[in-house]
């Protein structure tokens, strides 16, 4: 039975056949015949009463829209498969009418996937996985344990996972200026688990600033408030405050920090940060970046005094960056060197060897895919040992070359071949 003018103005995606009072398997002739019949009944010119004329005009447009969709083989195929949602996908209007329904379906799948990716990007999902590993029993040597028998030493040759941590956060835009942040972290350290849940709200106060508040629940409670303001064309400032308690609510921590940054020219930028907390400090940082060379020099005075220098060199080869870092001060000395390599357009891996007088030798291995990060800090030895430095440098290099040769290069080559084949198919279809 055909719908009447008394129906609600909206109609669902599966109502087009109902509007024309035809079966879903109706032929084009049956659809045209039904459209002509209903046009005579609901055409606005057939009604003189203003109210009924307005209702007839609305309903006639629905019938006309249903006929235009169902009489077009391509649109009807898409409608039968995806409903009205498929016809409203952004970019569908550029598909030519010369394509077959199968080609349009494939194109529609691509457009829907791209639309889902754009919608996903607006939420800015970010995640991090960290696995801390203690490998001192393997690389630390056994000079101090010669008196123990070989059976006991064999029991020491194992790798221990000391901590695992997972964190995830998403941003949900409420309006053009309001955003909600939801995140959480769970971790297990030495067999003891902990976690927290974070909810935040960010307000774009103007084109030059924003305010954000966060609340965390779990292993205690945390409250934080942050603000950002563009002071001049080259200068901006940040302010943040923090208050937290432990699980028993008996121990409280609080802090306040101020940061001001100024872009001196196209290469130099300076920062000054004041931290008022249990360990107050004043930190000054100079950044230099000319595209290929990047250097950072930091000096901090306070309860912990130190100077820090970082140098990074960019390359156009598969090794995109090589980094060196030196720290010295009241906290001791620290030296690190590493490389960062780009695997694909959105994926990078990095490795950094850290040597410190009070922490021994450790190797940080990580990977990043979009906004997802994976970290594997590996403690090689608790003292500075030449063997740990050698293995921490040599083994990652060999592992990277093997993975690149056996996995990455074949994958990139196959992907480029597939992309070239798809491009040739699209070009041939257009011709």
Secondary structure by P-SEA (a helix, b strand, c coil): cccccccccccccccccccccccccccaaaaaaaaaaaaaaccccccccaaaaaaaaaaaaaaaaaaaaaacaaaaaaaaccccccccccccccccccccaaaaaaaaaaaaaaaaaaaaaaacccbbbbbbbbcccccccccccccccaaaaaaaccccccbbbbbbbbbbbccccbbbbbcccccccccccccbbbbbcccccccccbbbbbbbcccbbbbbbbbbbbccccbbbbbbbbbbccccccbbbbbbbbbbbbbccccbbbbbbbbbccccbbbbbbbbbcccbbbbbbbbbccccbbbbbbbbbbcccccbbbbbbbbcccbbbbbcbbbbbcccccccbbbbbbbccccbbbbbbcccccbbbbbbbbccccccaaaaaaaccaaaaaaaaaaaccaaaaaaaaaaaaaaaaaaaaaaac
